[in-house]
Amino acid sequence: MKNKFRCDFCGIETDWVARVAIAPSYNRMYSEPKYACRACHEKKEHERETSIRKPPSPPPPQQA
Ligand SMILES: [Zn+2]
């Protein structure tokens, strides 16, 4: 029974995929559906959370 999907992020075949919501900045790839395996999906979710909570990076120290 072939009912597998392929993760668009790591490329493995998996029975479980999540359709990844595409951000407005990814308009170019809007027509291409993105699927993530469980691991990549959780990773993406985690990255999104951390990127939201992460404060803006401070400017690099200037050496005179
Ligand atoms: Zn994956």
N, CA, C, O and the ligand as a Tripos MOL2 file, in Angstrom:
@<TRIPOS>MOLECULE
protein
  257   255    65     0     0
PROTEIN
NO_CHARGES

@<TRIPOS>ATOM
      1 N           0.8490   -1.2040    0.0000 N.3       1 MET1
      2 CA          0.0000    0.0000    0.0000 C.3       1 MET1
      3 C           0.8770    1.2440    0.0000 C.2       1 MET1
      4 O           1.6430    1.4960    0.9300 O.2       1 MET1
      5 N           0.7390    2.0010   -1.0640 N.am      2 LYS2
      6 CA          1.5910    3.1850   -1.1530 C.3       2 LYS2
      7 C           0.7810    4.4220   -0.8270 C.2       2 LYS2
      8 O           0.0250    4.9330   -1.6530 O.2       2 LYS2
      9 N           0.9490    4.8690    0.3400 N.am      3 ASN3
     10 CA          0.2070    6.0590    0.7500 C.3       3 ASN3
     11 C           1.1430    6.9750    1.5180 C.2       3 ASN3
     12 O           0.8170    7.4930    2.5860 O.2       3 ASN3
     13 N           2.3000    7.1510    0.9430 N.am      4 LYS4
     14 CA          3.2990    7.9430    1.6570 C.3       4 LYS4
     15 C           3.4610    9.3120    1.0350 C.2       4 LYS4
     16 O           3.2450    9.5260   -0.1580 O.2       4 LYS4
     17 N           3.8450   10.2060    1.8840 N.am      5 PHE5
     18 CA          4.1390   11.5570    1.4320 C.3       5 PHE5
     19 C           5.6290   11.7760    1.5600 C.2       5 PHE5
     20 O           6.3430   11.0220    2.2220 O.2       5 PHE5
     21 N           6.0660   12.8080    0.9200 N.am      6 ARG6
     22 CA          7.4770   13.1480    1.0890 C.3       6 ARG6
     23 C           7.5780   14.5010    1.7560 C.2       6 ARG6
     24 O           6.9030   15.4600    1.3820 O.2       6 ARG6
     25 N           8.4270   14.5480    2.7360 N.am      7 CYS7
     26 CA          8.6440   15.8020    3.4320 C.3       7 CYS7
     27 C           9.4010   16.7490    2.5160 C.2       7 CYS7
     28 O          10.4270   16.3780    1.9450 O.2       7 CYS7
     29 N           8.9050   17.9600    2.3740 N.am      8 ASP8
     30 CA          9.5500   18.9260    1.4910 C.3       8 ASP8
     31 C          10.7680   19.5610    2.1310 C.2       8 ASP8
     32 O          11.4870   20.3280    1.4920 O.2       8 ASP8
     33 N          10.9920   19.2430    3.3780 N.am      9 PHE9
     34 CA         12.0950   19.8950    4.0850 C.3       9 PHE9
     35 C          13.2950   18.9650    4.2300 C.2       9 PHE9
     36 O          14.4250   19.3600    3.9430 O.2       9 PHE9
     37 N          13.0600   17.7430    4.6700 N.am     10 CYS10
     38 CA         14.1940   16.8350    4.8410 C.3      10 CYS10
     39 C          14.1710   15.7200    3.8050 C.2      10 CYS10
     40 O          15.1540   14.9950    3.6510 O.2      10 CYS10
     41 N          13.0560   15.5790    3.0960 N.am     11 GLY11
     42 CA         13.0240   14.6640    1.9680 C.3      11 GLY11
     43 C          12.6880   13.2160    2.3010 C.2      11 GLY11
     44 O          12.6580   12.3720    1.4060 O.2      11 GLY11
     45 N          12.4370   12.9180    3.5580 N.am     12 ILE12
     46 CA         12.1090   11.5430    3.9030 C.3      12 ILE12
     47 C          10.6640   11.2460    3.5360 C.2      12 ILE12
     48 O           9.8350   12.1470    3.4110 O.2      12 ILE12
     49 N          10.3860    9.9740    3.3700 N.am     13 GLU13
     50 CA          9.0060    9.5810    3.1240 C.3      13 GLU13
     51 C           8.3580    9.2570    4.4550 C.2      13 GLU13
     52 O           8.9480    8.6190    5.3260 O.2      13 GLU13
     53 N           7.1310    9.7150    4.5790 N.am     14 THR14
     54 CA          6.4660    9.5330    5.8570 C.3      14 THR14
     55 C           4.9690    9.3790    5.6520 C.2      14 THR14
     56 O           4.4150    9.8460    4.6580 O.2      14 THR14
     57 N           4.3350    8.7310    6.5850 N.am     15 ASP15
     58 CA          2.8840    8.5760    6.5120 C.3      15 ASP15
     59 C           2.1800    9.8050    7.0500 C.2      15 ASP15
     60 O           1.0100   10.0510    6.7550 O.2      15 ASP15
     61 N           2.8950   10.5550    7.8290 N.am     16 TRP16
     62 CA          2.2910   11.7090    8.5010 C.3      16 TRP16
     63 C           2.9360   12.9830    7.9790 C.2      16 TRP16
     64 O           4.1520   13.1550    8.0630 O.2      16 TRP16
     65 N           2.1260   13.8590    7.4480 N.am     17 VAL17
     66 CA          2.6610   15.1440    7.0360 C.3      17 VAL17
     67 C           1.7300   16.2450    7.4880 C.2      17 VAL17
     68 O           0.5270   16.0500    7.6570 O.2      17 VAL17
     69 N           2.3180   17.3930    7.6750 N.am     18 ALA18
     70 CA          1.5250   18.5630    8.0050 C.3      18 ALA18
     71 C           1.6840   19.5410    6.8610 C.2      18 ALA18
     72 O           2.7840   19.7420    6.3460 O.2      18 ALA18
     73 N           0.6060   20.1290    6.4800 N.am     19 ARG19
     74 CA          0.6880   21.1360    5.4400 C.3      19 ARG19
     75 C           1.1550   22.4230    6.0930 C.2      19 ARG19
     76 O           0.5290   22.9240    7.0270 O.2      19 ARG19
     77 N           2.2360   22.9410    5.6040 N.am     20 VAL20
     78 CA          2.8450   24.0930    6.2410 C.3      20 VAL20
     79 C           2.2190   25.3690    5.6950 C.2      20 VAL20
     80 O           2.1310   25.5860    4.4870 O.2      20 VAL20
     81 N           1.7970   26.1850    6.6140 N.am     21 ALA21
     82 CA          1.2540   27.4790    6.2140 C.3      21 ALA21
     83 C           2.3700   28.3340    5.6520 C.2      21 ALA21
     84 O           3.4540   28.4460    6.2240 O.2      21 ALA21
     85 N           2.0740   28.9250    4.5280 N.am     22 ILE22
     86 CA          3.1160   29.7000    3.8640 C.3      22 ILE22
     87 C           2.9850   31.1690    4.2380 C.2      22 ILE22
     88 O           1.9170   31.7690    4.1180 O.2      22 ILE22
     89 N           4.0710   31.7150    4.6840 N.am     23 ALA23
     90 CA          4.0700   33.1080    5.1100 C.3      23 ALA23
     91 C           3.9830   34.0240    3.8970 C.2      23 ALA23
     92 O           4.3760   33.6460    2.7930 O.2      23 ALA23
     93 N           3.4650   35.2300    4.1090 N.am     24 PRO24
     94 CA          3.3500   36.1960    3.0030 C.3      24 PRO24
     95 C           4.6730   36.4350    2.2910 C.2      24 PRO24
     96 O           4.6970   36.7240    1.0950 O.2      24 PRO24
     97 N           5.7550   36.3180    3.0150 N.am     25 SER25
     98 CA          7.0540   36.5820    2.4080 C.3      25 SER25
     99 C           7.4560   35.4590    1.4540 C.2      25 SER25
    100 O           8.4310   35.5910    0.7130 O.2      25 SER25
    101 N           6.7130   34.3640    1.4710 N.am     26 TYR26
    102 CA          7.0350   33.2400    0.5990 C.3      26 TYR26
    103 C           6.1140   33.2290   -0.6210 C.2      26 TYR26
    104 O           5.8270   32.1750   -1.1890 O.2      26 TYR26
    105 N           5.6690   34.3920   -1.0040 N.am     27 ASN27
    106 CA          4.6930   34.4880   -2.0850 C.3      27 ASN27
    107 C           5.1340   33.7600   -3.3490 C.2      27 ASN27
    108 O           4.3030   33.1990   -4.0630 O.2      27 ASN27
    109 N           6.3840   33.7660   -3.6170 N.am     28 ARG28
    110 CA          6.8920   33.1370   -4.8240 C.3      28 ARG28
    111 C           6.5280   31.6680   -4.8920 C.2      28 ARG28
    112 O           6.2280   31.1360   -5.9600 O.2      28 ARG28
    113 N           6.5570   31.0260   -3.7440 N.am     29 MET29
    114 CA          6.3210   29.5920   -3.7260 C.3      29 MET29
    115 C           4.8730   29.2880   -3.3380 C.2      29 MET29
    116 O           4.5410   28.1730   -2.9340 O.2      29 MET29
    117 N           4.0450   30.2820   -3.4670 N.am     30 TYR30
    118 CA          2.6890   30.1250   -2.9680 C.3      30 TYR30
    119 C           1.9730   28.9820   -3.6620 C.2      30 TYR30
    120 O           1.1690   28.2840   -3.0440 O.2      30 TYR30
    121 N           2.2590   28.7860   -4.9350 N.am     31 SER31
    122 CA          1.5410   27.7580   -5.6840 C.3      31 SER31
    123 C           2.0350   26.3590   -5.3220 C.2      31 SER31
    124 O           1.3700   25.3670   -5.6230 O.2      31 SER31
    125 N           3.1780   26.2800   -4.6900 N.am     32 GLU32
    126 CA          3.7000   24.9700   -4.3350 C.3      32 GLU32
    127 C           3.3440   24.6290   -2.9020 C.2      32 GLU32
    128 O           3.7790   25.3080   -1.9720 O.2      32 GLU32
    129 N           2.5660   23.5950   -2.7210 N.am     33 PRO33
    130 CA          2.2400   23.1850   -1.3580 C.3      33 PRO33
    131 C           3.4710   22.6130   -0.6720 C.2      33 PRO33
    132 O           4.2830   21.9160   -1.2810 O.2      33 PRO33
    133 N           3.5830   22.9230    0.5930 N.am     34 LYS34
    134 CA          4.7220   22.4330    1.3480 C.3      34 LYS34
    135 C           4.2270   21.4650    2.4050 C.2      34 LYS34
    136 O           3.2680   21.7270    3.1300 O.2      34 LYS34
    137 N           4.9110   20.3470    2.4650 N.am     35 TYR35
    138 CA          4.5470   19.3620    3.4640 C.3      35 TYR35
    139 C           5.7450   19.0780    4.3530 C.2      35 TYR35
    140 O           6.8870   19.0040    3.8990 O.2      35 TYR35
    141 N           5.4490   18.9250    5.6120 N.am     36 ALA36
    142 CA          6.5180   18.6500    6.5570 C.3      36 ALA36
    143 C           6.2060   17.3800    7.3260 C.2      36 ALA36
    144 O           5.0610   17.1490    7.7140 O.2      36 ALA36
    145 N           7.2150   16.5620    7.5460 N.am     37 CYS37
    146 CA          7.0310   15.3920    8.3830 C.3      37 CYS37
    147 C           6.8860   15.8700    9.8280 C.2      37 CYS37
    148 O           7.0520   17.0530   10.1270 O.2      37 CYS37
    149 N           6.5810   14.9460   10.6980 N.am     38 ARG38
    150 CA          6.3160   15.3450   12.0760 C.3      38 ARG38
    151 C           7.5080   16.0640   12.6920 C.2      38 ARG38
    152 O           7.3540   17.0870   13.3600 O.2      38 ARG38
    153 N           8.6730   15.5290   12.4630 N.am     39 ALA39
    154 CA          9.8700   16.1260   13.0510 C.3      39 ALA39
    155 C          10.0750   17.5420   12.5460 C.2      39 ALA39
    156 O          10.3320   18.4620   13.3230 O.2      39 ALA39
    157 N           9.9580   17.7090   11.2230 N.am     40 CYS40
    158 CA         10.1800   19.0300   10.6540 C.3      40 CYS40
    159 C           9.0640   19.9870   11.0600 C.2      40 CYS40
    160 O           9.2960   21.1770   11.2720 O.2      40 CYS40
    161 N           7.8760   19.4620   11.1640 N.am     41 HIS41
    162 CA          6.7590   20.3080   11.5570 C.3      41 HIS41
    163 C           6.9780   20.8480   12.9630 C.2      41 HIS41
    164 O           6.7820   22.0350   13.2230 O.2      41 HIS41
    165 N           7.3830   19.9700   13.8550 N.am     42 GLU42
    166 CA          7.6290   20.4130   15.2300 C.3      42 GLU42
    167 C           8.7950   21.3800   15.2740 C.2      42 GLU42
    168 O           8.7950   22.3490   16.0340 O.2      42 GLU42
    169 N           9.7720   21.1040   14.4600 N.am     43 LYS43
    170 CA         10.9320   21.9800   14.4150 C.3      43 LYS43
    171 C          10.5180   23.3720   13.9280 C.2      43 LYS43
    172 O          10.9310   24.3940   14.4760 O.2      43 LYS43
    173 N           9.6920   23.3750   12.8880 N.am     44 LYS44
    174 CA          9.2340   24.6570   12.3470 C.3      44 LYS44
    175 C           8.4330   25.4130   13.3960 C.2      44 LYS44
    176 O           8.6160   26.6150   13.5870 O.2      44 LYS44
    177 N           7.5490   24.6980   14.0690 N.am     45 GLU45
    178 CA          6.7500   25.3420   15.0920 C.3      45 GLU45
    179 C           7.6440   25.9300   16.1700 C.2      45 GLU45
    180 O           7.4280   27.0440   16.6470 O.2      45 GLU45
    181 N           8.6370   25.1660   16.5340 N.am     46 HIS46
    182 CA          9.5560   25.6180   17.5750 C.3      46 HIS46
    183 C          10.3250   26.8400   17.1020 C.2      46 HIS46
    184 O          10.5060   27.8040   17.8450 O.2      46 HIS46
    185 N          10.7730   26.7840   15.8550 N.am     47 GLU47
    186 CA         11.5320   27.9170   15.3120 C.3      47 GLU47
    187 C          10.6650   29.1670   15.2880 C.2      47 GLU47
    188 O          11.1230   30.2680   15.5920 O.2      47 GLU47
    189 N           9.4030   28.9710   14.9190 N.am     48 ARG48
    190 CA          8.5240   30.1260   14.8390 C.3      48 ARG48
    191 C           8.3210   30.7350   16.2260 C.2      48 ARG48
    192 O           8.3400   31.9540   16.3950 O.2      48 ARG48
    193 N           8.1310   29.8760   17.1910 N.am     49 GLU49
    194 CA          7.9350   30.3860   18.5480 C.3      49 GLU49
    195 C           9.1600   31.1280   19.0380 C.2      49 GLU49
    196 O           9.0660   32.2280   19.5820 O.2      49 GLU49
    197 N          10.2900   30.5210   18.8390 N.am     50 THR50
    198 CA         11.5070   31.1500   19.3350 C.3      50 THR50
    199 C          11.8140   32.4280   18.5690 C.2      50 THR50
    200 O          12.3230   33.3940   19.1370 O.2      50 THR50
    201 N          11.5020   32.4280   17.2770 N.am     51 SER51
    202 CA         11.8030   33.6280   16.4870 C.3      51 SER51
    203 C          10.8960   34.7740   16.9080 C.2      51 SER51
    204 O          11.2690   35.9440   16.8240 O.2      51 SER51
    205 N           9.7010   34.4200   17.3610 N.am     52 ILE52
    206 CA          8.7850   35.4650   17.8120 C.3      52 ILE52
    207 C           9.2480   36.0160   19.1500 C.2      52 ILE52
    208 O           9.2070   37.2200   19.4020 O.2      52 ILE52
    209 N           9.6870   35.0990   19.9980 N.am     53 ARG53
    210 CA         10.0640   35.5370   21.3430 C.3      53 ARG53
    211 C          11.4620   36.1490   21.3780 C.2      53 ARG53
    212 O          11.8050   36.9240   22.2710 O.2      53 ARG53
    213 N          12.2440   35.7790   20.3880 N.am     54 LYS54
    214 CA         13.6170   36.2530   20.4160 C.3      54 LYS54
    215 C          13.6630   37.7670   20.2250 C.2      54 LYS54
    216 O          13.0660   38.2820   19.2800 O.2      54 LYS54
    217 N          14.3410   38.4690   21.0780 N.am     55 PRO55
    218 CA         14.4800   39.9170   20.9200 C.3      55 PRO55
    219 C          15.3770   40.2180   19.7340 C.2      55 PRO55
    220 O          16.1920   39.3850   19.3400 O.2      55 PRO55
    221 N          15.2320   41.3960   19.1690 N.am     56 PRO56
    222 CA         16.0800   41.7650   18.0230 C.3      56 PRO56
    223 C          17.5490   41.7180   18.4180 C.2      56 PRO56
    224 O          17.9360   42.1270   19.5130 O.2      56 PRO56
    225 N          18.3380   41.2190   17.5130 N.am     57 SER57
    226 CA         19.7500   41.0740   17.8300 C.3      57 SER57
    227 C          20.4020   42.4510   17.9750 C.2      57 SER57
    228 O          20.1380   43.3600   17.1890 O.2      57 SER57
    229 N          21.2290   42.5840   18.9600 N.am     58 PRO58
    230 CA         21.9010   43.8670   19.1820 C.3      58 PRO58
    231 C          22.9160   44.1270   18.0760 C.2      58 PRO58
    232 O          23.4180   43.1880   17.4580 O.2      58 PRO58
    233 N          23.2130   45.3820   17.8270 N.am     59 PRO59
    234 CA         24.2100   45.7070   16.7930 C.3      59 PRO59
    235 C          25.5690   45.1840   17.2040 C.2      59 PRO59
    236 O          25.8800   45.1200   18.3930 O.2      59 PRO59
    237 N          26.3720   44.8130   16.2410 N.am     60 PRO60
    238 CA         27.7050   44.2870   16.5580 C.3      60 PRO60
    239 C          28.5510   45.3580   17.2380 C.2      60 PRO60
    240 O          28.4610   46.5450   16.9240 O.2      60 PRO60
    241 N          29.3560   44.9110   18.1590 N.am     61 PRO61
    242 CA         30.2250   45.8950   18.8620 C.3      61 PRO61
    243 C          31.1940   46.5310   17.8960 C.2      61 PRO61
    244 O          31.7540   45.8830   17.0120 O.2      61 PRO61
    245 N          31.3670   47.7880   18.0890 N.am     62 GLN62
    246 CA         32.2840   48.4960   17.1990 C.3      62 GLN62
    247 C          33.6510   48.6070   17.8330 C.2      62 GLN62
    248 O          33.8060   49.0450   18.9730 O.2      62 GLN62
    249 N          34.6260   48.1990   17.0650 N.am     63 GLN63
    250 CA         35.9850   48.3190   17.5790 C.3      63 GLN63
    251 C          36.6690   49.4900   16.9240 C.2      63 GLN63
    252 O          36.7430   49.5780   15.6990 O.2      63 GLN63
    253 N          37.1630   50.3780   17.7370 N.am     64 ALA64
    254 CA         37.8010   51.5770   17.1790 C.3      64 ALA64
    255 C          39.3190   51.4320   17.2880 C.2      64 ALA64
    256 O          40.0560   52.3280   16.8770 O.2      64 ALA64
    257 ZN         11.0530   16.2840    7.4030 Zn       65 ZN65
@<TRIPOS>BOND
     1     1     2 1
     2     2     3 1
     3     3     4 2
     4     3     5 am
     5     5     6 1
     6     6     7 1
     7     7     8 2
     8     7     9 am
     9     9    10 1
    10    10    11 1
    11    11    12 2
    12    11    13 am
    13    13    14 1
    14    14    15 1
    15    15    16 2
    16    15    17 am
    17    17    18 1
    18    18    19 1
    19    19    20 2
    20    19    21 am
    21    21    22 1
    22    22    23 1
    23    23    24 2
    24    23    25 am
    25    25    26 1
    26    26    27 1
    27    27    28 2
    28    27    29 am
    29    29    30 1
    30    30    31 1
    31    31    32 2
    32    31    33 am
    33    33    34 1
    34    34    35 1
    35    35    36 2
    36    35    37 am
    37    37    38 1
    38    38    39 1
    39    39    40 2
    40    39    41 am
    41    41    42 1
    42    42    43 1
    43    43    44 2
    44    43    45 am
    45    45    46 1
    46    46    47 1
    47    47    48 2
    48    47    49 am
    49    49    50 1
    50    50    51 1
    51    51    52 2
    52    51    53 am
    53    53    54 1
    54    54    55 1
    55    55    56 2
    56    55    57 am
    57    57    58 1
    58    58    59 1
    59    59    60 2
    60    59    61 am
    61    61    62 1
    62    62    63 1
    63    63    64 2
    64    63    65 am
    65    65    66 1
    66    66    67 1
    67    67    68 2
    68    67    69 am
    69    69    70 1
    70    70    71 1
    71    71    72 2
    72    71    73 am
    73    73    74 1
    74    74    75 1
    75    75    76 2
    76    75    77 am
    77    77    78 1
    78    78    79 1
    79    79    80 2
    80    79    81 am
    81    81    82 1
    82    82    83 1
    83    83    84 2
    84    83    85 am
    85    85    86 1
    86    86    87 1
    87    87    88 2
    88    87    89 am
    89    89    90 1
    90    90    91 1
    91    91    92 2
    92    91    93 am
    93    93    94 1
    94    94    95 1
    95    95    96 2
    96    95    97 am
    97    97    98 1
    98    98    99 1
    99    99   100 2
   100    99   101 am
   101   101   102 1
   102   102   103 1
   103   103   104 2
   104   103   105 am
   105   105   106 1
   106   106   107 1
   107   107   108 2
   108   107   109 am
   109   109   110 1
   110   110   111 1
   111   111   112 2
   112   111   113 am
   113   113   114 1
   114   114   115 1
   115   115   116 2
   116   115   117 am
   117   117   118 1
   118   118   119 1
   119   119   120 2
   120   119   121 am
   121   121   122 1
   122   122   123 1
   123   123   124 2
   124   123   125 am
   125   125   126 1
   126   126   127 1
   127   127   128 2
   128   127   129 am
   129   129   130 1
   130   130   131 1
   131   131   132 2
   132   131   133 am
   133   133   134 1
   134   134   135 1
   135   135   136 2
   136   135   137 am
   137   137   138 1
   138   138   139 1
   139   139   140 2
   140   139   141 am
   141   141   142 1
   142   142   143 1
   143   143   144 2
   144   143   145 am
   145   145   146 1
   146   146   147 1
   147   147   148 2
   148   147   149 am
   149   149   150 1
   150   150   151 1
   151   151   152 2
   152   151   153 am
   153   153   154 1
   154   154   155 1
   155   155   156 2
   156   155   157 am
   157   157   158 1
   158   158   159 1
   159   159   160 2
   160   159   161 am
   161   161   162 1
   162   162   163 1
   163   163   164 2
   164   163   165 am
   165   165   166 1
   166   166   167 1
   167   167   168 2
   168   167   169 am
   169   169   170 1
   170   170   171 1
   171   171   172 2
   172   171   173 am
   173   173   174 1
   174   174   175 1
   175   175   176 2
   176   175   177 am
   177   177   178 1
   178   178   179 1
   179   179   180 2
   180   179   181 am
   181   181   182 1
   182   182   183 1
   183   183   184 2
   184   183   185 am
   185   185   186 1
   186   186   187 1
   187   187   188 2
   188   187   189 am
   189   189   190 1
   190   190   191 1
   191   191   192 2
   192   191   193 am
   193   193   194 1
   194   194   195 1
   195   195   196 2
   196   195   197 am
   197   197   198 1
   198   198   199 1
   199   199   200 2
   200   199   201 am
   201   201   202 1
   202   202   203 1
   203   203   204 2
   204   203   205 am
   205   205   206 1
   206   206   207 1
   207   207   208 2
   208   207   209 am
   209   209   210 1
   210   210   211 1
   211   211   212 2
   212   211   213 am
   213   213   214 1
   214   214   215 1
   215   215   216 2
   216   215   217 am
   217   217   218 1
   218   218   219 1
   219   219   220 2
   220   219   221 am
   221   221   222 1
   222   222   223 1
   223   223   224 2
   224   223   225 am
   225   225   226 1
   226   226   227 1
   227   227   228 2
   228   227   229 am
   229   229   230 1
   230   230   231 1
   231   231   232 2
   232   231   233 am
   233   233   234 1
   234   234   235 1
   235   235   236 2
   236   235   237 am
   237   237   238 1
   238   238   239 1
   239   239   240 2
   240   239   241 am
   241   241   242 1
   242   242   243 1
   243   243   244 2
   244   243   245 am
   245   245   246 1
   246   246   247 1
   247   247   248 2
   248   247   249 am
   249   249   250 1
   250   250   251 1
   251   251   252 2
   252   251   253 am
   253   253   254 1
   254   254   255 1
   255   255   256 2
@<TRIPOS>SUBSTRUCTURE
     1 MET1         2 RESIDUE 1 A MET
     2 LYS2         6 RESIDUE 1 A LYS
     3 ASN3        10 RESIDUE 1 A ASN
     4 LYS4        14 RESIDUE 1 A LYS
     5 PHE5        18 RESIDUE 1 A PHE
     6 ARG6        22 RESIDUE 1 A ARG
     7 CYS7        26 RESIDUE 1 A CYS
     8 ASP8        30 RESIDUE 1 A ASP
     9 PHE9        34 RESIDUE 1 A PHE
    10 CYS10       38 RESIDUE 1 A CYS
    11 GLY11       42 RESIDUE 1 A GLY
    12 ILE12       46 RESIDUE 1 A ILE
    13 GLU13       50 RESIDUE 1 A GLU
    14 THR14       54 RESIDUE 1 A THR
    15 ASP15       58 RESIDUE 1 A ASP
    16 TRP16       62 RESIDUE 1 A TRP
    17 VAL17       66 RESIDUE 1 A VAL
    18 ALA18       70 RESIDUE 1 A ALA
    19 ARG19       74 RESIDUE 1 A ARG
    20 VAL20       78 RESIDUE 1 A VAL
    21 ALA21       82 RESIDUE 1 A ALA
    22 ILE22       86 RESIDUE 1 A ILE
    23 ALA23       90 RESIDUE 1 A ALA
    24 PRO24       94 RESIDUE 1 A PRO
    25 SER25       98 RESIDUE 1 A SER
    26 TYR26      102 RESIDUE 1 A TYR
    27 ASN27      106 RESIDUE 1 A ASN
    28 ARG28      110 RESIDUE 1 A ARG
    29 MET29      114 RESIDUE 1 A MET
    30 TYR30      118 RESIDUE 1 A TYR
    31 SER31      122 RESIDUE 1 A SER
    32 GLU32      126 RESIDUE 1 A GLU
    33 PRO33      130 RESIDUE 1 A PRO
    34 LYS34      134 RESIDUE 1 A LYS
    35 TYR35      138 RESIDUE 1 A TYR
    36 ALA36      142 RESIDUE 1 A ALA
    37 CYS37      146 RESIDUE 1 A CYS
    38 ARG38      150 RESIDUE 1 A ARG
    39 ALA39      154 RESIDUE 1 A ALA
    40 CYS40      158 RESIDUE 1 A CYS
    41 HIS41      162 RESIDUE 1 A HIS
    42 GLU42      166 RESIDUE 1 A GLU
    43 LYS43      170 RESIDUE 1 A LYS
    44 LYS44      174 RESIDUE 1 A LYS
    45 GLU45      178 RESIDUE 1 A GLU
    46 HIS46      182 RESIDUE 1 A HIS
    47 GLU47      186 RESIDUE 1 A GLU
    48 ARG48      190 RESIDUE 1 A ARG
    49 GLU49      194 RESIDUE 1 A GLU
    50 THR50      198 RESIDUE 1 A THR
    51 SER51      202 RESIDUE 1 A SER
    52 ILE52      206 RESIDUE 1 A ILE
    53 ARG53      210 RESIDUE 1 A ARG
    54 LYS54      214 RESIDUE 1 A LYS
    55 PRO55      218 RESIDUE 1 A PRO
    56 PRO56      222 RESIDUE 1 A PRO
    57 SER57      226 RESIDUE 1 A SER
    58 PRO58      230 RESIDUE 1 A PRO
    59 PRO59      234 RESIDUE 1 A PRO
    60 PRO60      238 RESIDUE 1 A PRO
    61 PRO61      242 RESIDUE 1 A PRO
    62 GLN62      246 RESIDUE 1 A GLN
    63 GLN63      250 RESIDUE 1 A GLN
    64 ALA64      254 RESIDUE 1 A ALA
    65 ZN65       257 GROUP 0 **** ****
